[in-house]
């Protein structure tokens, strides 16, 4: 472009093309006239002409169109980048919104879970309280039943004991009555045996009284005779002592119950009077 003083290469090509066409026409005319001539190499002359305004306008238009297309492409590229950025921002915003919604949902679920757990704890506490109340009521009823049963048993025991005491008292009364009767019977036997061996001395007087303590063993043997109260007359006292010693053994006492013997006949008092032998 510098060798042609600022003209573009399109002008050079246009001149070259015109020269080629002109040369071709000349060759064609020479062939028709059958004139043989020495073929000379075509000479192309480049002429410098001023640029056609129409071509320049077209060129400018083409340049403008090219620049407009480039601007449009750049604008499209910019719009695409902006669109991509907007889409990316929208995706990021949607993702952030989704994460926020997810976090909110998780927080809501956590809150619901905590609320359910709280309600479950309250329900469990109420159920436990109800069970505890039922246990207390059952325990109170059980204790009341045990108390009533204890009272019933105690009352039954008191009645049984009263019946037993009454029976024991009756039996004791009967036993005492029987023992008293037996004691009187054994005592009468002792008196009868001693009286058989009793011989009042001539010095005996009606106002005399001698009391003797007789000690026996379960076989009925007399082991000791003691004058507890003297009659004041030695012969009378000696006669009473000899009457007891003369018996020696009361064999009738051998079948006596041991308690009766210990209570009434281990040590026995006998009273001697001249008119009779009294216990």
Secondary structure by P-SEA (a helix, b strand, c coil): ccccccccaaaaaaaaaaaaaaaaaaaaaaaaaccccccccbbbbbbbccccaaaaaaaaaaaaaaaaaaaaaaaaaaaaaaaaaaaaaaaaaaaaaaaaaaaaaaaaaaaaaaaaaaaaaaaaaaaaaaaaaaaaaaaaaaaaaaaaaaaaaaaaaaaaaaaaaaaaaaaaaaaaaaaaaaaaaaaaaaaaaaaaaccccccccccbbbbbbbbbcccccccccccccccccaaaaaaaaaaaaaaccccccccccaaaaaccccbbbbbbccccccc
